[in-house]
Amino acid sequence: MQRNKVHHVYTVDRVAGDLGVSEALIHDLTLGLEPEDGVVWVYGANDDDGI
């Protein structure tokens, strides 16, 4: 039985705004994360690198 289901995805700019920090800080915090840490890659319409 799968337990980890994604039901919401927020963009980096949304998270940064909600937390009152810069997008760069959020990006820096995610650089060392791996999928087993709960990372979900999100690709925007004009973004081939993903976040």
Residue pairs with C-beta under 8 A, 6 or more apart in sequence:
4 38
6 40
9 40
9 42
10 18
11 42
11 44
11 51
12 23
12 26
12 27
12 51
13 23
15 26
16 22
16 23
16 25
16 26
19 26
27 51
30 39
30 51
33 39
41 50
41 51
42 50
42 51
43 50
43 51
44 51
